[in-house]
């Protein structure tokens, strides 16, 4: 059985995934603000360093996989919090845990979003993210809305993955990204109390081939596949778990 690490393990997708891994006999090192093996606030460098140090300490033989599921949603956090947690709280931990992942040629699965391409690019913000310039990124984020930072941050995770897939792959580490559509979680339920987000969700569902909200179990199953040996040659890929919304919205007109 394997050893995995998961951030954002206390609720939603993270909690469902941890439960499934443990039910299958795996050990999981959990990280969250409360009720986890490691208590750490990933919105700042000190908290991330603490999480990295403690996870490495608990995995001297290496990690079979890492799932940075910690994240905050638009409508529930500021643009700067979204930037710090969702982007830097992901890529900094992957970089920091690379030595443990190398030992077992582990797999990483990022949590993206099918909304990643639904917003106009803000090049200076994205470039600051990809350069790892958190100070500048936070300064630019303060001038953007929470929704824009959420979507651009998820898009930047895809770009970060593709920029780093060679470096990690040559060490035997696979990195893939799951891009869910609207999923029923405590976070999304809180967002839906806000009328403007409810309207936007209804419009998205109406444009989805499978017109409904997804479940954390459906996302969990996709993550488990990407962590497993069954996906051993899948690397640098984006797997949309969104009922076909992305495919439909990006469709090509093939009529002659």
N, C-alpha and C positions, 0 to 999 in steps of 0.2 A: 504494500500500500504506500501511497505517496504522502508528501508533506507540501502543503500549499499555504500561501499567505493571501489574505484578503483585507482590503480596507473598506470602510463603509459597510461593515458586517452586521450592524445592529438592526437594520430594517430593509424593507424593499427587496431589490434584486440581490444585494449582498447577503442578506439573512437567508433567503431562499437557497442561494448557492452554497453557503456554508453548511446548511442543514443537509443538503443533498450529498455533498462531499463526505461529511461525517457519517451519514447513513450508509455510504458505500465503503466505509472502513478507513478512509483517509484521515490524516491529522490536518488541522487548519489553524494557523496562527491568525487571530482576528485583531483588527485595529479599528477603533472608533473613538468617539468622544466619551462614551460611557459603555459599561457592560461589555467589555472586550478584554482579550488577553493583554493588549497594549492600549493604553489610553493616550491619545495624541491628537493635537489640533493641527491639521494639515494646511491650515490657512497661512502659516508662517514657517520660515526656514527652521526655527528651533524645534517645532513640533515634528517636522519631517525628519530632521536629523535624529530625533529621539526614536521615531518609529523605525527608521532604517537600522539604527544601532541595536534596538531590541529584537527586531526580526532576525538580523544576522546572528545575534547571540543565541536565539532559539533554533537556528537551523545550521549548526556547524557542519553537517554533512551535505548541505545544499537544499535547494527548493525545486520541487517538480513543477511548480507553477505559481504565478502571481496574478491576482486580479485586483487592480486598483479601481474599486467600485465606488469609492467615496466621491460624493458630489453634492452640490446644492443647486436648486432650480431657480429659474427665472420667476419672478413674482414673489419669491421667498427670501432672497438675499440680494445684497448690493452687487453692482457690476464688479467691484474690486474683490469682493468675497468669492464670486463665481470664478474670476480669473485666477485667484490664488489657489483655491481648492481644486477646481475641476481640471485646470491645466497643470500648474506647477506641482500640485499635490499628486499628480499622476506621473509626469515625466521625471521629476526629481527622485521619486521612490524607485522607479524602474532603473534609473542609472545607479542609484545607491545599492540596489539589490542584485545588480549584475553578477558580482562574484558568487553569490549563492546560486543563482540560476545557471551559471556556467558549470558548476560542479555536477549538476544532474541533467544538463541540457534541457532546462525547463521551458515551459511555454508561458507567454504573457497574453492576456486578453484584455484589451482596453474597452471601456464603455463610451461609445460615441452617441450619435443621435441622427435620425433621418432628417432633422432640421438643419444639419450642418451646411447645406447648400442653399438655404432659403433666405439668405441675406446678402446684400452687396458687400464686397470685400472692403475692408479698411486696412490697406496694405501696411501702414506704419505699425498698427497694433499687432497684426499677424507676424510681421517681421520681428517685433520685440519679443513675442512669445517664442518663436523658433530660435532666436539667438539666446534665449534664456535670460533676457534682461527684465527681471521681474519689476524692478523699480520703475522703468519706463513704461512697461505694460500696464502697471497699476495706475500710473499717471494718465495714460491714454484711456484706460477703462473708465476712469471717473467722468470722462466726457461722453461716454456711450451709455445706452440703455442696458438694463440687465439682460433683456432678451437678445440684443445684438451680441453682447459679450458671451452669452451662453452658446449661441450658434457658431460664432467665429471661433470660440475656444474648441468646440467639438471638431470643426473643420481643421483647425491647427493640429489637433491630435492625429488626424489622418496623415497630414503632411509630415509631422514628426516621425510617425511610424515608417513612412516610406523613405524618409531621409536616413533612418537608422536601421532599416531592415537588413542591409548588407553587413553592417558592423556586428549586429547581434547574431545574424544568421551564421556568420563564419565562426562564431563561438558555440554554435549548436542551439541557440535560443530562437525559438519561433515567436513572432509577434503578430497578432491579428486583432481586429476590432469588430465588435458587435455594435450595430447601429439600430437601436430600437425606435419604433414609432411611439405613440402615446401608450403608456403602460400603467395599469392600475396599481399604484403604490401610495403609501401615506403622503409622500411628497406631492404627487400629482393630484391627489384628492384635495389637498389644501389649496393648490393652485386653482383648481376648478371652482372654488368658492368665489373666485373673482370673475365677474361677468365677461370681461374682454377676452380672457383665456378660454372660457367656456364656448364663446362664439367661434374663436379660432379653431378649437378642437372639433366642433361640429362640422366646420368647413373641411377640415382635414379628413375626417371620417367619411364624409360624403364623396371625397375624391379618392378613396381607398378601395381597391378591388375586393378586399375582405373587410367590409365596413363595420369595424368595431374596435374597441380598445383592447390591447394585448394584455397578457398576464405575466407576472414575474416568473412563473414556471416556464413559459415559452422562451423567455430570454435566458433563463438558467440552463435550459436544455441546449441552446445554441452555444453557450459558453462552455458547457461540459464537453461538447463535441470538439471545440477548438482546443481544449486542454488535453484531449485524449490522443492516444496513438492512432486512432482512426483518421485523424487529420494531419498525419505526420509530414505530409508534403504540401500542406496549406500554410502559406507564410506571406505576410504583408497584405492580407486580404481584408476587405470590408464585407461583413455579412449583415445585410439588412433584415431585421425582424420587425416588419412593419405592415404586414398584410398586403404588400405589393405597392404601397404608396410611392416609394422612390422609383420603382420601375415604371409605374404609370406616369409620374410627373416628368420623367426623363425620356419618355418614349420618343422614338423617331417616326416620322411620317414616311412610310415606304410606298405610298401610292404613286403610281406613274401616270 
